[in-house]
Amino acid sequence: MNYDRLKNIHQKHSKYILPIKPGMFLEIHENVWEWDTKRIWKFKWLVIKVKKPNHPDGTFTIRGEVARMTIEKIYPLSFPNFEKVILLDDYKIRRSKLYYIRDKVGKDARFKSEIDASMRWVDLLEWLQPEKEEKVDVEVNAEAVETPVEKQEMTETSAETLADTQEVVEETAVESVAENVEQAVEEESTTNNSENVDDANVENENKEAESSWDEESEK
């Protein structure tokens, strides 16, 4: 799979990738749909495994208690149905996979914290908002840079179309003038021919009349 292409798609559509690591204790607010109604499901979990961290195809496994039952769930790092992901604590661990915590109970399942009180109760989604805003600004600037070029291309195409239309109009005008001249010449030639025929007919009639008068005079 082309992971660079997948990452570009996530960045293009403003998809976040949660910066989660093993040992974090999180309070997750998940949007859950029941038929047409929507509600938020809140629960607290310990992250025991992260597969492909900081990757658009990564996942993380959490473990906790819900309704007095211990369950484990797997979520993608870019899960879109999270309303909030609050960091309650970050424990000091020495392993990347905390499967051994399944067999620990009570004091054996305790960890030491690595963060101060200022880092607790931080929403990781809000912490990712500045990165989203920077990406949006970059996209807007790119569109602003592209628009003058598009306008210049539009003006060039409009100028070309105007020149083409002017050439077509000039050609049609020249053709119409030539046709009118040809029609006028043809009309003149036809009128001249008709006049010549009429003159020839008149001369023949005159000659016939003279010959008839001569014959009568001789008689």
C-alpha positions in Angstrom: 0.0 0.0 0.0 1.2 3.5 -0.8 1.2 5.1 2.7 2.5 8.5 1.4 -0.6 8.8 -0.8 -2.8 7.8 2.1 -1.2 10.4 4.3 -1.7 13.1 1.7 -5.4 12.2 1.4 -5.7 12.5 5.2 -4.0 15.9 5.2 -6.1 17.1 2.3 -9.3 16.3 4.1 -8.1 17.6 7.5 -7.9 14.2 9.1 -6.1 14.2 12.4 -3.7 11.6 13.7 -3.8 11.3 17.5 -0.4 11.5 19.2 -1.0 8.5 21.5 1.6 6.2 23.0 1.4 3.2 25.4 1.0 4.1 29.1 -1.5 7.0 28.5 -4.6 7.1 30.6 -7.4 8.7 28.5 -11.0 9.8 28.9 -12.6 9.2 25.5 -15.9 10.8 24.4 -17.2 8.8 21.5 -20.2 9.8 19.3 -22.6 6.8 19.2 -25.7 6.7 17.0 -28.8 4.8 18.0 -31.2 4.8 15.1 -31.7 8.6 14.5 -30.5 9.8 17.9 -27.0 10.6 18.8 -25.3 10.4 22.2 -21.9 10.6 23.6 -20.3 7.6 25.3 -17.7 8.5 28.0 -15.2 6.1 29.4 -11.7 5.9 30.9 -9.1 3.6 29.4 -5.4 2.7 29.6 -3.5 2.5 26.3 -1.7 -0.9 26.3 -0.6 -1.0 22.6 0.0 1.3 19.7 0.4 -0.1 16.2 2.1 2.2 13.6 2.2 5.4 15.7 1.9 8.8 13.9 0.7 6.9 10.9 -2.6 7.4 9.0 -3.1 3.6 9.0 -2.2 3.2 12.7 -4.3 1.8 15.6 -4.2 1.8 19.3 -5.6 -0.8 21.9 -7.2 0.4 25.1 -8.3 -1.5 28.2 -10.7 -0.5 31.0 -13.8 -1.2 32.9 -17.3 -0.4 31.8 -20.4 -1.4 33.9 -18.1 -3.5 36.1 -16.8 -5.4 33.1 -13.2 -5.3 31.8 -13.1 -4.9 28.0 -10.5 -4.0 25.4 -11.2 -2.0 22.2 -9.1 -1.2 19.1 -9.5 2.3 17.5 -7.7 3.8 14.5 -5.5 6.8 15.2 -7.6 8.9 12.8 -11.0 7.8 14.1 -13.6 10.5 13.1 -16.2 9.8 15.7 -14.3 11.1 18.7 -15.8 14.1 20.3 -13.0 14.5 22.9 -9.9 12.7 23.8 -8.7 14.0 27.2 -5.3 13.1 28.6 -5.8 12.2 32.3 -2.3 10.9 33.0 0.8 9.5 31.3 2.6 6.7 33.1 6.2 5.7 33.1 6.6 2.3 31.4 9.4 0.2 30.0 7.6 -1.9 27.5 5.8 -1.0 24.2 3.0 -3.6 24.9 1.4 -3.7 28.3 -0.2 -7.1 28.0 1.1 -8.1 31.4 -1.3 -5.7 33.0 -4.1 -8.2 32.4 -2.8 -10.4 35.2 -2.1 -7.5 37.6 -4.6 -6.5 40.3 -4.6 -3.7 43.0 -1.2 -2.3 43.9 0.6 -4.4 41.3 -1.3 -2.6 38.5 -0.1 0.9 39.6 2.3 3.1 37.6 4.3 6.3 38.2 3.2 9.4 36.5 5.6 11.3 34.1 3.7 14.5 33.6 2.8 17.6 35.7 -0.7 18.8 36.6 -0.5 21.4 33.8 -0.4 18.6 31.2 -3.4 16.8 32.6 -7.0 17.3 31.4 -5.8 18.4 28.0 -8.0 17.6 25.0 -5.7 16.1 22.3 -8.2 17.0 19.6 -8.0 20.7 20.5 -4.3 20.4 20.8 -4.3 19.4 17.1 -6.5 22.3 16.0 -3.6 24.8 15.3 -2.1 22.2 12.8 -5.4 22.0 11.0 -5.7 25.8 10.9 -2.1 26.1 9.4 -3.0 23.5 6.7 -6.2 25.5 5.9 -4.2 28.7 5.6 -1.7 27.0 3.3 -4.5 25.7 1.0 -6.1 29.2 0.9 -2.8 30.8 0.0 -2.2 28.2 -2.8 -5.7 29.0 -4.2 -4.9 32.8 -4.0 -1.7 32.2 -6.0 -3.5 30.0 -8.5 -6.3 32.5 -9.2 -4.2 35.2 -11.0 -2.8 32.6 -13.3 -6.3 31.3 -14.1 -7.5 34.9 -14.7 -4.5 35.5 -17.1 -5.3 32.3 -18.9 -9.0 33.4 -19.2 -8.0 36.8 -20.6 -5.6 35.1 -23.1 -8.4 32.7 -24.3 -10.9 35.5 -24.6 -8.4 37.6 -26.7 -7.9 34.6 -28.9 -11.6 34.0 -29.4 -12.1 37.7 -30.2 -9.4 37.6 -32.8 -10.9 34.5 -34.3 -14.3 36.1 -34.5 -12.9 39.2 -36.1 -11.2 37.2 -38.7 -14.4 35.2 -39.4 -16.4 38.5 -39.7 -13.8 40.0 -42.1 -13.8 36.9 -44.3 -17.6 36.8 -44.4 -17.7 40.5 -45.3 -15.2 40.1 -48.1 -17.1 37.1 -49.5 -20.4 39.0 -49.4 -18.8 42.0 -51.3 -17.4 39.7 -53.9 -20.7 38.0 -54.4 -22.5 41.3 -54.8 -19.9 42.5 -57.4 -20.3 39.2 -59.3 -24.1 39.6 -59.3 -23.9 43.2 -60.5 -21.5 42.2 -63.4 -23.8 39.4 -64.4 -26.8 41.7 -64.4 -25.0 44.3 -66.6 -23.9 41.6 -69.0 -27.4 40.3 -69.3 -28.8 43.8 -69.9 -26.1 44.5 -72.6 -26.9 41.2 -74.4 -30.6 42.0 -74.4 -30.0 45.5 -75.8 -27.8 44.1 -78.5 -30.4 41.5 -79.5 -33.1 44.3 -79.7 -30.8 46.5 -81.9 -30.2 43.5 -84.2 -33.9 42.8 -84.5 -34.6 46.5 -85.3 -31.9 46.5 -88.1 -33.3 43.4 -89.6 -36.8 44.9 -89.7 -35.5 48.1 -91.3 -33.7 46.1 -94.0 -36.8 44.0 -94.7 -38.9 47.2 -95.0 -36.4 48.8 -97.4 -36.2 45.7 -99.5 -40.0 45.6 -99.7 -40.2 49.3 -100.7 -37.6 48.8 -103.4 -39.5 45.9 -104.9 -42.7 47.9 -105.0 -41.0 50.8 -106.6 -39.5 48.6 -109.3 -42.9 47.3 -110.1 
